[in-house]
């Protein structure tokens, strides 16, 4: 890439020299003002070269599909056959109630999960998620009131998705281990074999009928098969369908086995071992790092706004959170712990209309959902109970909007804009009457707002995802540009002195006593900039004070 860049730049320099030599050899240079024409032509050529260079060496390679050396391979059939033989050999080691508990927790986790609490804490560029899962094994699935040992899925994750910085903890916050992928596959194969034996009402250790063995092998192939997330591939449920079509003596066991295979064909559970007496509630915690999804919007205005947010170093103040765990438990809590310098202004739930009209299986009532009603604090809390399973077309989510607590970056921008307006007006008022005041102090005064804007707006960033606002950063940029413009006007007036007449405001009018047209335009823009950011500062302050004093009904 470096060699290609050097060749391209060398070609541009050579072509520019050739064009410049051709222009100087003609009569164009002998005409008055031809130097400006040559300079303009060179700038056009340079701009065209930059555009071509960016498009060819930066944009096109960046948008091209990356060459992925990790190709997706199908798992060999003998892997499933090996699991089938091991499951048949070890079918006596796993008890029937252990197999029923694991299969039931995979198929219907809401029967085991009493409460799920998800807590989100924003960091610099990510979200830290801490989830607490309270598990309670139904007594009807256990044989005796003696200490039990069962396997339960703590997280059911979609195949192909990676969990970053994932850790599982016990109730006492000690980190615990979960089954490896190999151990999980062995457990799933044993559970499926026991469920099929139960469906045929055969004792453990017996041989399945030939059609059942064929369906079991096909189901294991679907379970061990990896999922290609890079392509829009369709999940193959042929193994689950083969199990569901078997002619058995117990249809309930066959149904459980079919749902078990269907769930594990599409998902990958992270399984932990649970020890304890009957009736005891078990608690697990897991922690991971999430990358928030960024959407600039479909319209051009939203895309440009999102681009400028990145340019000026601002972060989003809206969070869209997934609540796919809500139907997997009886009660679901979602907490968001934002930084103390932000306050919650809006909270809404989307995609719940149809789900709230359905009753979950075994639920005594329709689902109940609500937010913590008090706004104006950095903490958000969403709660729901008896949420039914979501359909494929439903994408429910929670959206939270935060603003900065006054005074914040908006107030700093307003003070800087007001100071720039005052200095520009004062020096413009004097400079429009006395082009050469006999001192260079106004130039230093005009440079002060630009320095202040750079210092206040682009200081060392903190480690927060939700930080800064685009309006404050834009205001500081405009303030700095207007201050530099004022410096330029002052130096031009001082350089030419009294011997040059400058354009005046038409019809003998003036803007706040300023008659010079250049200074009037600069001060007018500074006035608009200060008025806009000042108005926004007052509105944000009123919103915050209103939410603090608002009565909760």
C-alpha positions as a printed Julia matrix, in Angstrom:
553×3 Matrix{Float64}:
   0.0     0.0     0.0
   2.87    2.4     0.79
   4.48    1.75   -2.61
   1.2     2.39   -4.41
   0.71    5.67   -2.52
   4.21    6.86   -3.4
   3.71    5.99   -7.07
   0.39    7.83   -7.15
   1.76   10.95   -5.45
   4.8    10.94   -7.74
   2.49   10.82  -10.75
   0.46   13.75   -9.41
   3.6    15.84   -8.86
   4.91   15.07  -12.35
   1.58   15.9   -14.0
   1.36   19.17  -12.02
   4.86   20.19  -13.14
   4.02   19.38  -16.76
   0.85   21.48  -16.64
   2.67   24.34  -14.91
   5.44   24.26  -17.53
   2.89   24.29  -20.36
   1.08   27.27  -18.84
   4.26   29.27  -18.31
   5.36   28.6   -21.9
   2.17   30.1   -23.33
   1.04   33.69  -23.52
  -1.35   33.2   -20.63
   1.28   34.19  -18.11
   1.85   37.52  -19.85
  -1.66   38.67  -19.15
  -2.47   40.5   -15.96
  -3.87   38.3   -13.24
  -2.65   35.09  -14.88
  -0.85   34.1   -11.67
  -4.16   33.76   -9.87
  -5.5    31.68  -12.75
  -2.53   29.34  -12.59
  -2.91   29.02   -8.81
  -6.62   28.29   -9.15
  -5.94   25.66  -11.8
  -3.3    24.02   -9.62
  -5.71   23.94   -6.68
  -8.37   22.29   -8.85
  -5.86   19.68  -10.01
  -4.75   19.06   -6.44
  -8.34   18.68   -5.24
  -9.09   16.22   -8.06
  -5.97   14.24   -7.17
  -6.99   14.08   -3.49
 -10.48   12.88   -4.42
  -9.13   10.17   -6.71
  -6.53    9.13   -4.14
  -9.13    8.87   -1.37
 -11.55    6.94   -3.53
  -8.98    4.5    -4.9
  -6.73    3.87   -1.9
  -9.0     4.45    1.1
 -12.7     4.24    0.33
 -12.73    1.31   -2.1
 -10.44   -1.01   -0.04
 -12.33   -0.12    3.15
 -15.75   -0.97    1.68
 -14.53   -4.17    0.04
 -15.47   -7.45    1.68
 -12.63   -8.62    3.93
 -10.88  -11.86    3.1
 -11.81  -14.13    5.97
  -9.26  -16.92    6.42
 -11.59  -18.76    8.84
 -13.92  -20.63    6.56
 -17.11  -22.23    7.78
 -16.88  -26.02    7.74
 -19.6   -28.56    8.33
 -19.05  -30.89   11.27
 -18.38  -34.46   10.07
 -21.13  -37.02   10.54
 -18.87  -39.33   12.52
 -18.74  -36.69   15.29
 -22.48  -37.12   15.88
 -22.13  -40.9    15.63
 -19.38  -40.83   18.26
 -21.62  -38.8    20.58
 -24.43  -41.28   20.02
 -22.21  -44.22   21.02
 -20.94  -42.4    24.12
 -24.47  -41.47   25.15
 -25.63  -45.07   24.84
 -22.63  -46.24   26.85
 -23.08  -43.64   29.64
 -26.88  -43.58   29.77
 -26.88  -45.17   33.23
 -24.69  -42.46   34.79
 -27.26  -39.69   34.38
 -30.51  -40.06   36.32
 -33.9   -39.59   34.73
 -34.82  -36.6    36.9
 -31.48  -34.92   36.03
 -32.22  -35.31   32.33
 -35.76  -33.95   32.77
 -34.49  -30.95   34.73
 -31.87  -30.03   32.14
 -34.22  -30.52   29.19
 -36.99  -28.56   30.89
 -34.63  -25.68   31.74
 -33.52  -25.51   28.09
 -37.03  -25.71   26.6
 -38.96  -23.67   29.18
 -36.52  -21.63   31.27
 -39.39  -19.57   32.72
 -40.34  -22.58   34.88
 -36.96  -22.43   36.61
 -36.05  -18.75   36.55
 -37.88  -16.87   39.25
 -36.15  -13.53   38.78
 -33.65  -12.03   36.32
 -32.03   -8.68   37.1
 -29.94   -7.01   34.39
 -27.76   -4.03   35.26
 -26.04   -1.89   32.61
 -23.18    0.48   33.38
 -21.75    2.63   30.53
 -17.99    2.72   30.17
 -15.86    4.54   27.59
 -17.11    2.8    24.42
 -18.98   -0.21   25.75
 -21.71   -1.31   28.13
 -20.91   -3.49   31.1
 -23.75   -5.92   31.75
 -24.2    -7.73   35.06
 -27.12  -10.17   35.23
 -28.38  -12.0    38.3
 -30.41  -15.16   37.74
 -32.41  -16.77   40.55
 -33.15  -20.43   39.8
 -35.66  -22.62   41.61
 -36.03  -26.27   40.57
 -39.68  -27.44   40.74
 -40.14  -30.19   43.34
 -42.16  -32.31   40.92
 -39.04  -32.8    38.81
 -36.96  -34.11   41.72
 -37.21  -37.54   43.3
 -36.41  -37.04   46.97
 -35.77  -34.33   49.53
 -32.06  -35.11   49.55
 -29.19  -33.01   48.24
 -29.39  -32.98   44.47
 -26.89  -32.53   41.69
 -28.28  -31.21   38.43
 -27.11  -29.21   35.42
 -28.84  -25.95   34.52
 -28.26  -23.52   31.63
 -27.37  -20.09   32.99
 -27.26  -18.4    29.58
 -28.84  -19.59   26.33
 -26.89  -17.85   23.59
 -27.45  -17.94   19.85
 -24.94  -20.04   17.95
 -22.21  -18.0    16.32
 -22.39  -15.05   18.74
 -19.38  -14.44   20.96
 -19.68  -13.32   24.58
 -16.92  -10.81   25.33
 -15.24  -10.81   28.73
 -17.73  -13.39   30.04
 -17.62  -14.55   33.67
 -20.02  -16.53   35.86
 -20.19  -16.02   39.61
 -21.98  -17.8    42.42
 -24.2   -16.08   44.98
 -21.17  -15.21   47.14
 -19.51  -13.53   44.12
 -16.93  -16.31   43.76
 -16.22  -17.06   40.13
 -17.39  -20.5    39.08
 -16.7   -22.7    36.1
 -19.12  -23.9    33.45
 -19.07  -26.97   31.25
 -16.74  -26.92   28.3
 -18.13  -27.3    24.82
 -17.15  -30.97   24.71
 -18.74  -31.65   28.1
 -21.91  -29.84   27.06
 -22.24  -31.91   23.88
 -21.83  -35.11   25.88
 -24.48  -33.97   28.35
 -26.9   -33.01   25.57
 -26.43  -36.38   23.85
 -27.06  -38.29   27.11
 -30.18  -36.25   27.88
 -31.58  -36.8    24.39
 -30.93  -40.56   24.62
 -32.68  -40.8    27.99
 -35.67  -38.8    26.72
 -36.04  -41.13   23.73
 -35.83  -44.18   26.0
 -38.51  -42.61   28.19
 -40.67  -41.92   25.14
 -40.53  -45.65   24.22
 -40.83  -46.59   27.9
 -37.63  -48.56   27.78
 -35.28  -48.96   30.76
 -31.95  -47.15   30.86
 -29.25  -49.04   29.02
 -31.64  -50.53   26.45
 -31.3   -50.22   22.69
 -33.55  -47.87   20.78
 -35.48  -49.03   17.72
 -33.68  -48.49   14.39
 -35.89  -45.57   13.35
 -35.3   -43.91   16.72
 -31.53  -44.35   16.41
 -31.61  -42.77   12.95
 -33.67  -39.82   14.25
 -31.29  -39.49   17.22
 -28.27  -39.38   14.91
 -29.91  -36.73   12.72
 -30.8   -34.67   15.81
 -27.24  -34.86   17.13
 -25.95  -33.65   13.78
 -28.11  -30.54   14.16
 -26.95  -30.01   17.74
 -23.22  -30.25   17.0
 -23.51  -28.27   13.76
 -22.07  -24.78   13.94
 -23.98  -21.84   12.55
 -22.6   -19.62    9.81
 -23.54  -16.11   10.97
 -21.76  -14.43    8.04
 -24.38  -15.66    5.59
 -28.16  -15.56    5.78
 -28.36  -19.3     6.27
 -31.5   -21.13    7.29
 -31.38  -23.28   10.42
 -31.86  -26.96    9.61
 -34.48  -28.42   11.96
 -34.69  -31.79   10.18
 -33.37  -33.57   13.29
 -36.07  -32.09   15.51
 -38.73  -32.93   12.93
 -37.51  -36.53   12.73
 -37.8   -36.88   16.52
 -41.26  -35.31   16.56
 -42.53  -37.81   13.94
 -41.54  -40.95   15.87
 -44.3   -43.35   16.91
 -43.77  -43.7    20.66
 -45.67  -44.73   23.75
 -45.24  -41.43   25.63
 -46.07  -38.38   23.52
 -45.13  -35.95   26.3
 -41.55  -37.26   26.43
 -41.37  -37.14   22.61
 -42.6   -33.54   22.61
 -39.99  -32.58   25.22
 -37.26  -34.28   23.18
 -38.35  -32.51   19.98
 -38.37  -29.1    21.62
 -35.04  -29.88   23.26
 -33.42  -30.66   19.89
 -35.04  -27.67   18.22
 -33.71  -25.28   20.87
 -30.16  -26.68   20.82
 -30.05  -26.7    17.02
 -30.32  -22.91   17.01
 -28.75  -21.97   20.35
 -25.82  -22.84   22.55
 -26.38  -22.89   26.34
 -23.71  -22.21   28.94
 -24.27  -24.85   31.59
 -23.33  -24.78   35.26
 -23.51  -27.5    37.88
 -25.95  -26.98   40.78
 -25.74  -28.7    44.17
 -28.2   -28.32   46.98
 -31.31  -29.62   48.71
 -34.81  -29.56   47.28
 -36.61  -26.22   47.55
 -33.47  -24.14   47.8
 -33.2   -21.17   45.45
 -29.91  -20.97   43.56
 -28.39  -17.73   42.37
 -25.89  -17.14   39.59
 -24.39  -13.95   38.25
 -22.77  -13.46   34.91
 -20.93  -10.47   33.53
 -20.02   -9.54   29.97
 -19.14   -6.58   27.78
 -21.53   -5.36   25.09
 -20.9    -3.14   22.09
 -23.85   -0.74   21.67
 -25.41   -0.77   18.23
 -24.95    2.55   16.45
 -27.58    3.69   13.95
 -27.26    7.03   12.23
 -30.75    6.81   10.71
 -32.03    6.43    7.16
 -32.41   10.11    6.32
 -29.45   12.14    5.1
 -29.84   14.64    7.95
 -29.56   11.93   10.6
 -26.57   10.34    8.89
 -24.74   13.67    8.75
 -25.64   14.37   12.38
 -24.22   11.0    13.4
 -21.07   11.67   11.38
 -20.55   15.06   13.06
 -21.02   13.44   16.47
 -18.0    11.28   15.72
 -16.03   14.21   14.3
 -16.53   16.37   17.38
 -16.05   13.54   19.86
 -19.57   13.44   21.28
 -21.2    10.23   22.42
 -24.83    9.15   22.12
 -27.27   10.09   24.87
 -29.84    7.47   23.82
 -29.65    3.8    24.75
 -31.58    0.98   23.06
 -31.56   -2.14   25.24
 -32.7    -5.62   24.33
 -34.99   -7.45   26.78
 -34.98  -10.93   25.26
 -34.56  -12.4    28.76
 -37.92  -11.04   29.93
 -39.98  -14.07   28.75
 -37.5   -16.52   30.3
 -38.46  -15.74   33.91
 -41.37  -14.82   36.13
 -40.12  -11.33   36.99
 -37.62   -9.28   35.05
 -35.78   -6.14   36.19
 -33.62   -3.89   34.05
 -31.41   -1.21   35.63
 -29.26    1.39   33.89
 -26.69    3.23   36.01
 -25.76    6.33   34.03
 -23.08    8.81   35.19
 -24.11   11.31   37.86
 -23.81   14.26   35.49
 -26.68   12.96   33.33
 -30.4    12.82   34.07
 -33.11   10.66   32.54
 -35.54   12.62   30.37
 -37.48   10.01   28.41
 -38.15    6.29   28.7
 -40.28    4.23   26.37
 -40.94    0.61   25.48
 -41.35   -0.34   21.82
 -42.71   -3.51   20.25
 -44.86   -4.58   23.23
 -48.35   -4.02   21.84
 -49.14   -7.6    20.82
 -47.16   -9.3    23.59
 -49.11   -7.49   26.31
 -52.35   -8.99   24.96
 -51.16  -12.59   25.39
 -50.92  -14.62   28.56
 -47.76  -16.62   29.2
 -48.1   -20.37   29.65
 -49.04  -21.09   33.26
 -49.26  -17.38   34.15
 -52.2   -16.39   36.38
 -52.65  -12.99   34.71
 -51.7   -11.0    31.65
 -48.19   -9.5    31.65
 -47.59   -6.47   33.83
 -44.95   -3.87   32.92
 -43.99   -0.49   34.3
 -41.14    2.01   34.56
 -39.83    3.8    37.59
 -41.94    6.91   37.26
 -39.55    9.48   38.66
 -37.44   11.19   36.0
 -34.54   13.58   36.47
 -32.17   11.04   38.03
 -29.28    9.12   36.44
 -30.9     5.75   37.2
 -33.52    3.98   35.08
 -35.55    0.95   36.15
 -37.9    -1.21   34.06
 -39.92   -4.08   35.51
 -42.17   -6.7    33.94
 -43.83   -9.89   35.15
 -45.34  -12.89   33.33
 -44.08  -11.78   29.93
 -45.05  -14.28   27.18
 -42.6   -15.56   24.58
 -41.93  -13.15   21.75
 -42.66  -14.11   18.16
 -40.09  -13.83   15.37
 -41.65  -10.61   14.09
 -41.59   -8.92   17.52
 -38.49   -6.93   18.45
 -39.31   -5.35   21.82
 -36.75   -2.97   23.26
 -36.34   -0.28   25.88
 -35.19    3.18   24.8
 -33.79    5.64   27.32
 -32.79    9.27   26.68
 -30.43   11.26   28.88
 -29.47   14.93   29.07
 -26.61   16.63   30.86
 -27.29   17.95   34.34
 -27.04   21.77   34.32
 -24.55   23.34   34.41
 -22.8    21.25   31.8
 -21.1    21.61   28.46
 -24.03   23.69   27.18
 -23.51   26.32   29.89
 -19.77   26.47   29.22
 -20.48   26.92   25.53
 -23.03   29.66   26.3
 -20.56   31.59   28.48
 -17.86   31.34   25.8
 -20.28   32.46   23.07
 -21.46   35.43   25.18
 -17.85   36.47   25.89
 -17.0    36.26   22.2
 -20.07   38.34   21.32
 -19.11   41.06   23.81
 -15.51   41.26   22.6
 -16.48   41.21   18.92
 -19.06   43.93   19.41
 -16.72   46.16   21.39
 -13.79   45.9    18.97
 -16.07   46.04   15.92
 -17.74   49.18   17.27
 -14.37   50.88   17.73
 -12.72   49.47   14.6
 -15.54   50.55   12.3
 -14.82   54.18   13.38
 -11.05   54.03   13.96
  -9.4    51.5    11.6
  -6.04   51.94   13.34
  -6.53   52.36   17.12
  -2.75   52.43   17.65
  -2.53   49.17   19.65
  -2.52   45.41   19.0
  -4.42   44.59   22.2
  -7.74   43.92   20.35
  -6.09   41.09   18.38
  -5.13   39.34   21.63
  -8.6    39.92   23.05
 -10.2    38.4    19.96
  -7.97   35.33   20.21
  -9.14   34.67   23.78
 -12.59   33.22   22.9
 -11.02   30.83   20.39
  -8.55   29.56   22.99
 -11.31   29.28   25.58
 -13.54   27.35   23.18
 -10.78   24.87   22.41
  -9.92   24.44   26.1
 -13.5    24.05   27.34
 -14.81   21.87   24.54
 -11.96   19.52   23.74
 -10.25   18.84   27.03
  -9.2    15.35   28.12
 -12.21   13.04   27.76
 -13.45   11.0    30.66
 -14.2     7.29   30.54
 -17.91    7.58   29.82
 -20.01    6.38   26.91
 -22.68    9.06   27.41
 -20.73   12.29   27.29
 -20.96   15.66   25.6
 -23.61   17.09   23.29
 -23.31   17.92   19.62
 -24.91   21.36   20.01
 -22.34   22.46   22.6
 -19.42   21.29   20.49
 -20.8    23.01   17.37
 -21.31   26.22   19.31
 -17.7    26.16   20.51
 -16.46   25.56   16.96
 -18.51   28.5    15.64
 -17.27   30.68   18.49
 -13.66   29.91   17.67
 -14.19   30.58   13.94
 -15.9    33.91   14.63
 -13.09   34.98   16.95
 -10.49   34.19   14.3
 -12.59   36.07   11.74
 -12.61   39.1    14.04
  -8.81   38.87   14.31
  -8.56   38.88   10.52
 -10.86   41.89   10.15
  -8.95   43.86   12.75
  -5.58   43.18   11.12
  -6.92   44.09    7.67
  -8.31   47.38    8.94
  -5.11   48.15   10.82
  -2.88   47.27    7.83
  -4.7    49.52    5.33
  -5.42   52.25    7.87
  -7.44   55.29    6.83
  -6.48   55.08    3.17
  -9.07   52.49    2.21
 -12.86   52.72    2.34
 -14.55   49.55    3.61
 -18.07   48.4     2.67
 -20.72   49.89    4.94
 -24.15   48.74    6.06
 -26.64   49.91    3.35
 -28.85   52.97    3.72
 -26.8    54.4     6.54
 -28.04   51.79    9.01
 -26.01   50.08   11.73
 -26.05   46.97   13.87
 -25.7    47.89   17.53
 -23.77   50.99   16.43
 -21.51   49.07   13.99
 -21.54   50.55   10.48
 -18.79   48.44    8.88
 -20.42   45.63    6.86
 -17.78   42.98    7.66
 -17.93   43.65   11.37
 -21.74   43.82   11.29
 -22.01   40.37    9.68
 -19.52   38.88   12.15
 -21.31   40.37   15.18
 -24.71   39.27   13.81
 -23.48   35.68   13.52
 -22.02   35.85   17.02
 -25.33   37.18   18.31
 -27.25   34.31   16.71
 -24.75   31.77   18.06
 -24.97   33.12   21.61
 -28.77   33.43   21.49
 -29.23   29.86   20.27
 -26.98   28.21   22.84
 -28.29   30.49   25.6
 -31.86   29.54   24.76
 -30.96   25.86   24.81
 -29.23   26.28   28.17
 -32.35   27.89   29.65
 -34.61   25.17   28.24
 -32.42   22.34   29.6
 -32.29   24.0    33.01
 -36.07   24.4    33.07
 -36.54   20.75   32.04
 -34.25   19.51   34.79
 -35.86   21.66   37.49
 -39.33   20.64   36.29
 -38.53   16.92   36.47
 -37.03   17.31   39.95
 -40.11   19.05   41.32
 -42.71   17.11   39.32
 -45.2    15.12   41.35
 -45.3    11.39   40.65
 -48.79   10.04   40.01
